[in-house]
Amino acid sequence: MITTGAKAKSGKRNEHTLEVHADRVVIRRSIGNKALGAATYLLAGPFLGAIFGLLAAVGVVALLQGVFKVSDEISAKSAVVVGALFVIGGIAWAIRDFRRHASAELIIASDRLELYVFGRRREMPVDAIDSIRLCREGRQICVDLTSGKCVRVPMDFAPAGRVLPHLNTILIPNLVRRSEAKIREPRPIVIRDLGPLAIPIAIRDLGMLALGICALPTIHGTFEGIRTFNRAIVGLRQCARGLRGGFIITAEGVQDLRRTHPVLSWTRIEQIEMTDAGIRIARNVGSPLVASPYAHHFCELDRLFESFRSEA
């Protein structure tokens, strides 16, 4: 068992452990003193909300009486409403942040995934998993279920860089074998990408890019600015690929989603490029076939292509 300690911004001692067993891998985060942490959050949230609410209420009263000439009674009621909203917001923030830093556990086994976060355990058998892909510039694991739901594994204790090697070793081979069986039936697999959903994600990444540029000249924010800038660039490249990405995998080869060009047979695939922006398959006729890490079945593609190309 490998155990590492990391200090959270709030000063609590968070322990991240990695347990490797014969049949599973367990990634766990725990908080040393849960009761003290809960009490701190429950007191800090309303307290901060009350302070900011008081300041906002004073500003609202001054605005209503000085500019709009509203009566004292209406001004007082408005101030109470504004203050209450800030207190409720402080409580909501405290609950959300405590849940984000509370104990969590991810179990990776050959036949299932189990995610335990803040007292709730979600078990995902391999038959209920449709595909596994990457989100947030490739930093977060997203599990698409056959029910249509998507489960995102929290990045703060189980980022993709820590989880993906174990998924590739333990669980993804079973998903690949299942996908291979479908393709050989034959039942083609459609690799669907973001499409128009790439636009709002690209807008978010543009905002990150602007923040990164603004942080570069500052004394303490230079390194964070560079990291944010690089992440934004990766995210924009993924969005550009996800906007036009996607293809169909058949037993004969791969084909574009609109089927405007013939199937590119496995024997004629000369180059497959896999980068942080996604996958790119060059072809002689038409534009390259591409898919971003957001695409369904993305984490299976490398093994799928290797299997079918080796048999061609």
Legacy VTK file of the C-alpha trace (Angstrom):
# vtk DataFile Version 3.0
C-alpha trace
ASCII
DATASET POLYDATA
POINTS 312 float
0.000 0.000 0.000
1.257 3.447 -0.934
0.226 6.332 1.319
0.833 9.998 0.648
-0.180 13.060 2.638
-1.326 16.372 1.158
-2.296 19.519 3.001
-5.517 21.160 1.847
-5.888 24.931 1.589
-8.142 25.006 4.624
-5.393 23.521 6.793
-6.998 20.095 7.241
-4.821 17.041 6.820
-6.051 15.050 3.821
-4.556 11.601 3.223
-4.605 10.101 -0.254
-3.900 6.378 -0.286
-3.439 3.948 -3.143
-4.019 0.279 -2.313
-3.090 -2.266 -4.975
-4.639 -5.714 -4.457
-4.586 -8.796 -6.645
-8.071 -8.184 -8.040
-8.664 -4.452 -7.532
-7.161 -1.039 -6.888
-8.523 1.293 -4.205
-7.899 5.049 -4.310
-8.993 6.671 -1.070
-9.082 10.135 0.463
-9.699 10.613 4.182
-9.877 13.555 6.587
-8.160 13.215 9.937
-10.813 14.859 12.143
-14.230 14.800 10.460
-16.160 16.190 13.436
-13.858 19.189 13.833
-13.918 19.819 10.093
-17.715 19.685 9.962
-18.056 22.067 12.935
-15.589 24.504 11.367
-17.483 24.580 8.095
-20.888 24.925 9.771
-19.670 27.940 11.760
-17.564 29.587 9.055
-20.219 29.486 6.328
-23.007 31.397 8.120
-20.467 33.757 9.744
-18.965 34.800 6.420
-22.403 34.978 4.847
-23.603 37.268 7.676
-20.624 39.626 7.260
-21.019 39.948 3.495
-24.803 40.093 3.893
-24.516 42.989 6.347
-22.281 44.923 3.962
-24.612 44.203 1.052
-27.682 45.199 3.096
-26.089 48.544 3.990
-25.342 49.131 0.330
-28.905 48.238 -0.697
-30.418 50.606 1.874
-28.138 53.442 0.779
-28.992 52.808 -2.871
-32.753 52.575 -2.346
-33.026 55.633 -0.105
-30.393 57.809 -1.772
-31.156 57.125 -5.430
-34.680 55.728 -5.666
-36.131 57.575 -2.617
-37.789 54.425 -1.269
-39.451 54.481 2.154
-37.678 53.216 5.274
-40.013 50.238 5.629
-39.358 48.902 2.119
-35.636 49.550 2.484
-35.521 47.599 5.750
-37.395 44.629 4.252
-35.103 44.640 1.225
-32.040 44.694 3.489
-33.368 41.698 5.459
-33.972 39.740 2.247
-30.488 40.516 0.899
-28.840 39.592 4.207
-30.781 36.325 4.412
-29.745 35.414 0.868
-26.087 35.898 1.731
-26.410 33.779 4.881
-28.125 31.001 2.911
-25.413 31.300 0.272
-22.729 30.979 2.957
-24.355 27.826 4.328
-24.652 26.360 0.820
-20.995 27.137 0.137
-19.941 25.499 3.422
-21.887 22.320 2.663
-20.590 22.149 -0.911
-16.972 22.728 0.068
-17.109 20.242 2.940
-18.577 17.622 0.626
-15.808 18.345 -1.872
-13.117 17.722 0.767
-14.870 14.919 2.653
-13.817 11.290 2.564
-14.049 9.593 -0.816
-13.124 6.255 -2.321
-12.808 4.776 -5.800
-12.544 1.018 -6.339
-11.378 -0.266 -9.721
-12.060 -3.956 -10.336
-12.247 -6.056 -13.482
-16.026 -6.380 -13.244
-17.063 -3.037 -11.737
-16.307 0.484 -10.582
-17.363 1.730 -7.160
-17.405 5.407 -6.206
-18.040 6.463 -2.615
-18.446 10.195 -2.006
-19.890 11.814 1.150
-21.809 8.798 2.386
-23.188 7.787 -0.997
-21.890 4.672 -2.731
-22.468 4.168 -6.441
-21.650 0.730 -7.821
-21.223 0.472 -11.585
-21.001 -3.124 -12.885
-19.198 -3.530 -16.192
-22.506 -4.415 -17.889
-23.901 -1.031 -16.821
-20.907 0.916 -18.203
-21.361 2.082 -21.780
-18.013 3.851 -22.196
-15.239 5.708 -20.403
-13.927 9.032 -21.667
-12.020 12.098 -20.489
-13.257 15.598 -19.607
-11.779 18.865 -18.317
-8.768 19.007 -20.652
-8.226 15.293 -20.166
-7.897 15.593 -16.388
-11.190 13.978 -15.317
-12.592 10.477 -15.838
-16.192 10.372 -17.075
-18.139 7.110 -17.003
-21.125 6.893 -19.363
-23.719 4.411 -18.157
-26.138 2.429 -20.302
-28.968 4.251 -18.498
-27.862 7.501 -20.153
-26.329 9.038 -17.027
-22.760 10.253 -16.766
-20.713 9.799 -13.583
-17.730 12.126 -13.158
-14.964 10.941 -10.865
-13.826 13.864 -8.617
-10.523 15.254 -9.850
-9.197 16.374 -6.475
-8.498 12.840 -5.220
-8.725 10.682 -8.372
-7.562 12.674 -11.429
-7.222 10.945 -14.779
-3.441 10.827 -14.491
-3.740 8.713 -11.347
-6.736 6.574 -12.346
-6.246 5.898 -16.067
-3.210 3.569 -15.783
-5.169 1.272 -13.456
-8.276 1.441 -15.644
-6.176 0.477 -18.677
-4.808 -2.518 -16.789
-7.896 -3.789 -14.961
-11.249 -2.660 -16.378
-10.853 -1.254 -19.899
-9.648 -4.579 -21.412
-13.081 -6.043 -20.571
-14.804 -3.094 -22.248
-12.590 -3.530 -25.304
-13.432 -7.238 -25.580
-17.128 -6.402 -25.373
-16.807 -3.721 -28.052
-14.837 -6.096 -30.292
-17.598 -8.688 -29.992
-20.226 -6.118 -31.009
-18.218 -4.984 -34.015
-17.690 -8.557 -35.240
-21.433 -9.466 -35.015
-21.453 -7.059 -36.978
-22.835 -4.131 -35.003
-20.826 -0.985 -35.790
-19.880 1.265 -32.888
-20.538 4.970 -33.327
-17.911 7.215 -31.742
-19.949 10.331 -30.986
-18.132 13.512 -30.046
-19.159 16.875 -28.592
-20.563 18.474 -31.730
-22.273 21.798 -30.915
-21.667 21.183 -27.186
-18.046 22.110 -27.856
-19.015 25.787 -28.207
-19.895 26.528 -24.532
-16.841 24.554 -23.400
-14.693 26.602 -25.778
-16.139 29.812 -24.324
-15.155 28.613 -20.849
-11.661 27.814 -22.089
-11.383 31.271 -23.654
-12.193 32.734 -20.239
-9.462 30.550 -18.701
-7.076 31.760 -21.383
-7.818 35.376 -20.513
-7.339 34.682 -16.786
-4.048 32.959 -17.467
-2.789 35.906 -19.500
-3.872 38.363 -16.789
-2.052 36.337 -14.128
1.262 36.206 -16.000
2.546 39.692 -15.025
1.767 39.232 -11.315
4.493 38.260 -8.859
2.754 35.296 -7.212
0.543 34.204 -10.107
3.063 33.675 -12.897
3.332 29.894 -12.595
-0.426 29.488 -12.057
-1.008 31.748 -15.055
1.253 29.602 -17.226
-0.516 26.440 -16.089
-3.961 27.958 -16.705
-2.823 29.241 -20.110
-1.554 25.794 -21.151
-4.726 24.078 -19.956
-6.854 26.553 -21.891
-4.868 25.912 -25.071
-5.321 22.151 -24.671
-9.038 22.647 -23.999
-9.483 24.803 -27.109
-7.697 22.228 -29.257
-9.966 19.505 -27.863
-13.062 21.622 -28.543
-11.960 22.280 -32.128
-11.555 18.540 -32.618
-14.747 17.701 -30.737
-16.810 20.112 -32.855
-16.152 18.113 -36.015
-15.104 14.806 -34.488
-16.621 11.360 -34.487
-16.633 8.312 -36.765
-17.951 4.770 -37.120
-15.965 1.622 -36.363
-16.932 -1.481 -38.351
-15.368 -4.906 -38.847
-13.975 -3.694 -42.193
-12.518 -0.395 -40.932
-13.551 3.137 -40.001
-15.880 5.593 -41.729
-17.031 9.188 -41.224
-20.353 9.727 -39.463
-22.146 10.974 -42.591
-20.860 8.032 -44.649
-19.856 10.437 -47.435
-16.658 8.458 -48.141
-15.979 4.733 -48.419
-14.910 2.732 -45.389
-11.202 3.135 -44.666
-10.098 -0.471 -44.303
-7.798 -1.546 -41.505
-5.068 -2.491 -43.969
-5.035 1.022 -45.465
-4.711 2.908 -42.167
-1.137 4.146 -42.233
-1.015 6.616 -39.367
-2.985 7.024 -36.140
-1.942 10.015 -34.074
-2.905 10.108 -30.388
-2.204 13.383 -28.544
-3.692 15.363 -25.670
-6.118 16.864 -28.218
-7.493 13.432 -29.072
-7.074 10.966 -31.927
-6.411 11.686 -35.601
-6.605 9.104 -38.407
-5.144 10.199 -41.732
-6.801 9.006 -44.960
-6.176 9.537 -48.665
-9.755 10.609 -49.501
-11.435 13.309 -47.450
-10.340 15.078 -44.289
-8.787 13.080 -41.428
-11.063 11.243 -39.032
-10.727 12.771 -35.578
-12.171 12.488 -32.079
-11.525 14.448 -28.916
-11.067 12.883 -25.459
-14.732 13.842 -24.828
-15.843 11.266 -27.434
-17.651 8.140 -26.305
-15.444 5.028 -26.015
-12.350 7.238 -26.230
-10.405 5.257 -23.618
-10.985 2.060 -25.628
-9.908 3.378 -29.037
-6.201 2.736 -28.733
-6.669 -0.948 -27.887
-9.498 -1.407 -30.407
-7.408 -0.074 -33.274
-4.400 -2.115 -32.202
-6.475 -5.300 -32.121
-8.151 -4.889 -35.531
-5.018 -3.621 -37.274
-2.975 -6.560 -36.002
-5.492 -8.984 -37.530
-5.737 -7.167 -40.881
LINES 1 313
312 0 1 2 3 4 5 6 7 8 9 10 11 12 13 14 15 16 17 18 19 20 21 22 23 24 25 26 27 28 29 30 31 32 33 34 35 36 37 38 39 40 41 42 43 44 45 46 47 48 49 50 51 52 53 54 55 56 57 58 59 60 61 62 63 64 65 66 67 68 69 70 71 72 73 74 75 76 77 78 79 80 81 82 83 84 85 86 87 88 89 90 91 92 93 94 95 96 97 98 99 100 101 102 103 104 105 106 107 108 109 110 111 112 113 114 115 116 117 118 119 120 121 122 123 124 125 126 127 128 129 130 131 132 133 134 135 136 137 138 139 140 141 142 143 144 145 146 147 148 149 150 151 152 153 154 155 156 157 158 159 160 161 162 163 164 165 166 167 168 169 170 171 172 173 174 175 176 177 178 179 180 181 182 183 184 185 186 187 188 189 190 191 192 193 194 195 196 197 198 199 200 201 202 203 204 205 206 207 208 209 210 211 212 213 214 215 216 217 218 219 220 221 222 223 224 225 226 227 228 229 230 231 232 233 234 235 236 237 238 239 240 241 242 243 244 245 246 247 248 249 250 251 252 253 254 255 256 257 258 259 260 261 262 263 264 265 266 267 268 269 270 271 272 273 274 275 276 277 278 279 280 281 282 283 284 285 286 287 288 289 290 291 292 293 294 295 296 297 298 299 300 301 302 303 304 305 306 307 308 309 310 311
